[in-house]
Amino acid sequence: MDVAGYRPRTVVSGGPLELAVMWGGFPLLGAGAGWLLAAATGWLAGLSWVPFQDFIELLDRLPEPQATIGTITVGVLGGLVVAGIGTAERLIVTVDAAQVRLRRSGTGRDVARAETRVVFVDDGHLVLLDADGAELAREPTDLPSAPLAAAFRAHGWGWADGDPHRSAYRLWVPDLPGLPAGADALLRARERALGRNRRDDVRELRRELGRIGVVVRDEGKRQYWRAVTPEAGRPTSAEREPGGR
């Protein structure tokens, strides 16, 4: 029952244990790496093929215990930076009977259950599809599938154990016939962005492809695509929400 705007909801996240591992474990690993580097500088300085020889020789000339303290400090700081990045990249999923909120890095987006036909995990991504098979959301996550499935099913969402459209994907090759107008150019641009590891461009080009009715999935650097097939009489996602995500 929704009372004064309240609806029972389920939150799925890594929880406090994940935070404890990141903020405790990564600095400890960094400290250990710093100690090992300080202990091995004399040996590494004698190996001409080891990279960063100038830096290693500088460390080798520093007096002790300053050298060891310095490398351990740098390692701890590096571990804290990694923990901060990991915390910012955590996906927190909040599900209720009407919508799901996907929150990361202090920003969130909501997807309504009424717009969503099925939810599943695919290759490390939480994916929500509408009735036409178009993607409403695709968020990278390392959350386990079991608690996600339990949360969505508990609130009446359609959950699948895998991509129900997986067999519809075709390997993209340049000038492949059957693609909607403009899709080949976008896939070429996305191939270049994948090769250069430009993740923001890869995501934006995925959205552009979605606007013209093409869903894309990656296996390594290879792109596979399928066309969205709207149900008879239904507008496409792009028609329902011009310029949408």
C-alpha positions as a printed Julia matrix, in Angstrom:
245×3 Matrix{Float64}:
  0.0     0.0     0.0
  1.22    3.48   -0.86
  0.63    5.68    2.22
  1.6     9.37    1.96
  3.96    8.58   -0.87
  5.59    5.61    0.87
  5.91    2.31   -0.97
  7.75   -0.76    0.28
 11.07   -0.91   -1.54
 14.15   -3.08   -1.75
 17.69   -1.72   -2.01
 20.39   -3.83   -3.64
 23.99   -2.69   -3.25
 27.35   -4.01   -2.19
 26.51   -2.94    1.35
 28.88   -1.88    4.14
 31.07   -4.95    3.68
 31.96   -3.85    0.14
 32.86   -0.37    1.43
 34.95   -1.87    4.23
 36.84   -4.05    1.75
 37.5    -1.12   -0.58
 38.5     1.46    2.05
 40.46   -1.03    4.13
 41.75   -3.46    1.54
 43.0    -1.17   -1.21
 45.1     1.05    1.1
 46.6    -2.09    2.69
 47.42   -3.49   -0.74
 48.97   -0.16   -1.68
 51.04   -0.14    1.5
 52.25   -3.67    0.78
 53.18   -2.75   -2.78
 55.08    0.31   -1.51
 57.01   -1.77    1.01
 57.92   -4.36   -1.63
 59.1    -1.63   -4.0
 61.31   -0.11   -1.32
 62.71   -3.54   -0.41
 63.47   -4.42   -4.04
 64.91   -1.14   -5.36
 68.5    -2.29   -5.01
 67.82   -5.42   -7.05
 65.64   -3.61   -9.62
 68.25   -0.89  -10.1
 70.65   -3.54  -11.38
 68.26   -4.69  -14.12
 68.65   -2.36  -17.09
 65.53   -3.65  -18.84
 63.2    -2.67  -15.99
 61.24    0.5   -16.91
 61.42    3.74  -14.88
 65.09    3.18  -14.08
 65.66    6.85  -13.18
 62.89    6.68  -10.57
 64.12    3.36   -9.17
 67.69    4.62   -8.9
 66.43    7.73   -7.12
 64.6     5.56   -4.58
 67.7     3.4    -4.16
 69.78    6.47   -3.25
 67.33    7.67   -0.58
 68.28    6.95    3.04
 66.31    4.56    5.19
 63.77    4.58    6.73
 62.65    7.6     4.68
 62.56    5.64    1.43
 60.36    2.88    2.84
 58.06    5.33    4.63
 57.71    7.35    1.44
 56.83    4.42   -0.81
 54.37    3.03    1.75
 52.71    6.44    2.04
 52.4     6.75   -1.73
 50.96    3.21   -1.88
 48.34    4.01    0.77
 47.36    7.22   -1.04
 47.06    5.28   -4.29
 44.85    2.72   -2.55
 42.62    5.49   -1.2
 42.25    6.94   -4.7
 41.24    3.53   -6.06
 38.75    3.09   -3.19
 37.26    6.51   -3.93
 36.81    5.66   -7.6
 35.28    2.31   -6.72
 32.84    3.93   -4.28
 31.76    6.49   -6.87
 31.21    3.76   -9.47
 29.04    1.55   -7.23
 25.55    0.97   -8.59
 22.76    1.15   -6.01
 19.44   -0.27   -7.19
 16.24    0.7    -5.35
 13.15   -1.21   -6.51
  9.49   -0.76   -5.62
  6.2    -1.69   -7.27
  6.12    1.43   -9.47
  9.72    2.23  -10.43
 13.38    1.45  -10.04
 16.02    4.01   -9.2
 19.55    3.41  -10.52
 22.02    5.55   -8.6
 25.74    6.01   -9.17
 28.25    8.78   -8.39
 25.59   10.87   -6.65
 23.32   10.9    -9.71
 20.26    8.76  -10.3
 17.69    7.91  -12.89
 14.25    6.39  -12.54
 12.6     3.86  -14.83
  8.89    3.15  -14.46
  7.64   -0.4   -14.16
  4.78    0.48  -16.55
  7.35    1.11  -19.31
  9.37   -2.03  -18.61
  8.67   -5.48  -20.04
 11.68   -7.41  -18.74
 14.81   -7.0   -16.6
 17.94   -9.17  -16.7
 21.7    -9.2   -16.21
 23.79   -9.46  -19.37
 27.59   -9.58  -19.41
 27.98   -7.53  -16.24
 25.18   -5.07  -17.07
 21.73   -4.6   -15.57
 19.4    -4.21  -18.56
 15.77   -3.04  -18.73
 13.81   -3.5   -21.96
 10.45   -2.07  -22.99
  7.66   -3.92  -24.78
  9.34   -3.31  -28.16
 12.65   -4.78  -27.02
 14.34   -1.37  -26.88
 16.73   -0.68  -24.01
 15.42    1.64  -21.33
 18.63    1.27  -19.31
 21.92   -0.62  -19.44
 24.08   -0.08  -16.38
 27.4    -1.81  -15.67
 27.41   -3.53  -12.31
 29.15   -6.26  -10.36
 26.11   -6.89   -8.16
 25.19  -10.61   -8.03
 22.21  -11.66  -10.12
 20.42  -13.5    -7.28
 19.61  -10.49   -5.03
 18.7    -8.4    -8.08
 16.31  -11.09   -9.32
 14.77  -11.45   -5.85
 14.27   -7.69   -5.53
 12.58   -7.24   -8.89
 10.42  -10.35   -8.57
  9.33   -9.37   -5.06
  7.8    -6.19   -6.46
  6.15   -7.82   -9.46
  8.63   -6.92  -12.21
  9.29   -9.25  -15.12
 12.7   -10.86  -14.62
 14.55  -13.09  -17.07
 17.63  -15.2   -16.38
 19.21  -13.99  -19.63
 18.64  -11.77  -22.64
 15.39  -12.99  -24.25
 16.51  -11.47  -27.58
 20.01  -12.94  -27.6
 19.36  -15.15  -30.65
 18.27  -12.1   -32.67
 21.7   -10.43  -32.62
 23.85  -10.41  -35.77
 27.54   -9.68  -36.03
 28.08   -6.21  -37.5
 30.42   -5.85  -40.44
 30.78   -2.65  -42.5
 28.14   -2.14  -45.21
 26.0    -4.97  -43.84
 22.57   -4.88  -45.53
 19.42   -4.65  -43.45
 20.53   -1.9   -41.08
 18.35    1.21  -40.65
 19.57    4.35  -42.38
 22.48    5.92  -40.51
 23.22    2.88  -38.34
 26.27    1.78  -40.31
 27.99    5.16  -39.83
 27.22    5.12  -36.12
 28.55    1.58  -35.75
 31.74    2.55  -37.59
 32.23    5.48  -35.23
 31.5     3.25  -32.24
 34.02    0.68  -33.46
 36.7     3.4   -33.47
 35.65    4.53  -29.99
 35.84    0.94  -28.7
 39.32    0.56  -30.18
 40.47    3.74  -28.45
 38.7     2.87  -25.16
 36.63    6.06  -25.24
 33.86    4.88  -22.95
 31.83    8.08  -22.98
 31.72    8.05  -26.78
 30.8     4.35  -26.77
 27.85    5.01  -24.45
 26.66    8.06  -26.39
 26.8     6.2   -29.71
 24.8     3.34  -28.15
 22.11    5.88  -27.24
 22.15    7.3   -30.78
 21.71    3.81  -32.21
 18.81    3.21  -29.82
 17.07    6.31  -31.15
 16.96    4.8   -34.64
 15.82    1.39  -33.43
 19.1    -0.53  -33.14
 20.23   -2.32  -29.96
 23.92   -3.19  -29.77
 25.89   -5.5   -27.52
 29.64   -6.08  -27.38
 31.76   -9.2   -27.21
 35.29   -7.94  -26.8
 35.76   -5.39  -29.57
 33.1    -6.99  -31.8
 29.67   -5.42  -32.09
 26.45   -7.39  -32.45
 23.16   -5.69  -33.3
 19.45   -6.32  -33.52
 16.56   -4.17  -34.7
 13.79   -3.04  -32.38
 10.4    -4.35  -33.52
  7.55   -2.19  -32.19
  4.27   -3.92  -31.48
  1.55   -3.1   -33.97
  0.01    0.3   -33.29
  2.56    1.22  -30.61
  4.94    4.17  -31.0
  8.63    3.41  -30.61
 10.55    4.51  -27.51
 12.1     7.36  -29.47
  8.63    8.52  -30.59
  7.32    8.35  -27.03
 10.27   10.25  -25.61
 11.99   12.39  -28.28
 15.67   12.83  -27.51
 15.42   10.37  -24.64
 18.26    8.36  -23.1
